[in-house]
Amino acid sequence: MRKKLQSHGTTAITYLLAFLFFFPILWLLTTGFKTESEAIVMPPSLLFQPIFDNFVTVWSAGAQGYMTNSIIVTLASTALSLLLGVPAAFALAMYQLKRANDILFWFISTKFLPIAGVIIPIYLIFQSINLLDTLTGLIILYAGMNTPLVVWMMRSFFKEVTYELIEAAQVDGATGIQTFFKIVFPLVRPGLVSTALLCMVFAWNEFFFSISLSYTNAGTLPVYMAGYMTQEGLFWAKMSAAATISILPVIILGWFTQKQLVRGLTMGAVKG
């Protein structure tokens, strides 16, 4: 009886915590189906007639263009981050490089500086090379932002692969590229998936660089949502509808890849 009570208590606490974490999303979803007057009323109305006008208005006002920009920037920057970070992480994990720890610290030290401290030089550099308000500029910037994450995460995953497997492949005559793609890559694939997903989430949600370096041509969804913060006030219902459209792709992607994400994140939990 005691074990059953503990089991039921643990289950109840788990559901309660899950509800608390999901409640902001639930609030966001319901607000998007309200009118502007219902969205700001206090106390909030729990019973209301749902409408789809906010989603139609948000989508017809240009949300699809901003979503296209977000998709392009997210996918391209993630691919570039993996292209740069995975070989570096493999070399740092598998080979005895001089000052490897210093190199790792340098990668992570790039995340120490506050974003506000680098925006002015980045703005001036982008202005001088004509990358302001361009998708190319955001792709390069987001790739640089996520590459240290790729290096640190993938290094821990590569550490899980025993070097004897690589030596055995080399004895059998495999080249370095063949060893990586046929021996190492299948073993670290879950870690690669989880790293790519985190990079995509960070790039998809990034707001400060996007609003500072883009205006109309390269604006992303976070910039579009900020457009509903006007001098006339906050349009909560339309902003909630835009936020719902923004988070749906990430939620759907995370739902279908949750097994790979959990498996990948637990791969590097033993060795560092």
Secondary structure in CASP SS format (residue, H / E / C, confidence):
PFRMAT SS
TARGET T0000
AUTHOR 0000-0000-0000
METHOD secondary structure of the structure
MODEL  1
M C 1.00
R H 1.00
K H 1.00
K H 1.00
L H 1.00
Q H 1.00
S H 1.00
H H 1.00
G H 1.00
T H 1.00
T H 1.00
A H 1.00
I H 1.00
T H 1.00
Y H 1.00
L H 1.00
L H 1.00
A H 1.00
F H 1.00
L H 1.00
F H 1.00
F H 1.00
F H 1.00
P H 1.00
I H 1.00
L H 1.00
W H 1.00
L H 1.00
L H 1.00
T H 1.00
T H 1.00
G H 1.00
F C 1.00
K C 1.00
T C 1.00
E H 1.00
S H 1.00
E H 1.00
A H 1.00
I H 1.00
V C 1.00
M C 1.00
P C 1.00
P C 1.00
S C 1.00
L C 1.00
L C 1.00
F C 1.00
Q C 1.00
P C 1.00
I C 1.00
F C 1.00
D H 1.00
N H 1.00
F H 1.00
V H 1.00
T H 1.00
V H 1.00
W H 1.00
S H 1.00
A H 1.00
G H 1.00
A H 1.00
Q H 1.00
G H 1.00
Y H 1.00
M H 1.00
T H 1.00
N H 1.00
S H 1.00
I H 1.00
I H 1.00
V H 1.00
T H 1.00
L H 1.00
A H 1.00
S H 1.00
T H 1.00
A H 1.00
L H 1.00
S H 1.00
L H 1.00
L H 1.00
L H 1.00
G H 1.00
V H 1.00
P H 1.00
A H 1.00
A H 1.00
F H 1.00
A H 1.00
L H 1.00
A H 1.00
M H 1.00
Y C 1.00
Q C 1.00
L C 1.00
K C 1.00
R C 1.00
A H 1.00
N H 1.00
D H 1.00
I H 1.00
L H 1.00
F H 1.00
W H 1.00
F H 1.00
I H 1.00
S H 1.00
T C 1.00
K C 1.00
F C 1.00
L C 1.00
P C 1.00
I H 1.00
A H 1.00
G H 1.00
V C 1.00
I H 1.00
I H 1.00
P H 1.00
I H 1.00
Y H 1.00
L H 1.00
I H 1.00
F H 1.00
Q H 1.00
S H 1.00
I C 1.00
N C 1.00
L C 1.00
L C 1.00
D C 1.00
T C 1.00
L H 1.00
T H 1.00
G H 1.00
L H 1.00
I H 1.00
I H 1.00
L H 1.00
Y H 1.00
A H 1.00
G H 1.00
M H 1.00
N H 1.00
T H 1.00
P H 1.00
L H 1.00
V H 1.00
V H 1.00
W H 1.00
M H 1.00
M H 1.00
R H 1.00
S H 1.00
F H 1.00
F H 1.00
K C 1.00
E C 1.00
V C 1.00
T C 1.00
Y H 1.00
E H 1.00
L H 1.00
I H 1.00
E H 1.00
A H 1.00
A H 1.00
Q H 1.00
V H 1.00
D C 1.00
G C 1.00
A C 1.00
T C 1.00
G H 1.00
I H 1.00
Q H 1.00
T H 1.00
F H 1.00
F H 1.00
K H 1.00
I H 1.00
V H 1.00
F H 1.00
P H 1.00
L H 1.00
V H 1.00
R H 1.00
P H 1.00
G H 1.00
L H 1.00
V H 1.00
S H 1.00
T H 1.00
A H 1.00
L H 1.00
L H 1.00
C H 1.00
M H 1.00
V H 1.00
F H 1.00
A H 1.00
W H 1.00
N H 1.00
E C 1.00
F C 1.00
F H 1.00
F H 1.00
S H 1.00
I H 1.00
S H 1.00
L H 1.00
S C 1.00
Y C 1.00
T C 1.00
N C 1.00
A C 1.00
G C 1.00
T C 1.00
L H 1.00
P H 1.00
V H 1.00
Y H 1.00
M H 1.00
A H 1.00
G C 1.00
Y C 1.00
M E 1.00
T E 1.00
Q C 1.00
E C 1.00
G E 1.00
L E 1.00
F C 1.00
W H 1.00
A H 1.00
K H 1.00
M H 1.00
S H 1.00
A H 1.00
A H 1.00
A H 1.00
T H 1.00
I H 1.00
S H 1.00
I H 1.00
L H 1.00
P H 1.00
V H 1.00
I H 1.00
I H 1.00
L H 1.00
G H 1.00
W H 1.00
F H 1.00
T C 1.00
Q H 1.00
K H 1.00
Q H 1.00
L H 1.00
V H 1.00
R H 1.00
G H 1.00
L H 1.00
T H 1.00
M H 1.00
G C 1.00
A C 1.00
V C 1.00
K C 1.00
G C 1.00
END
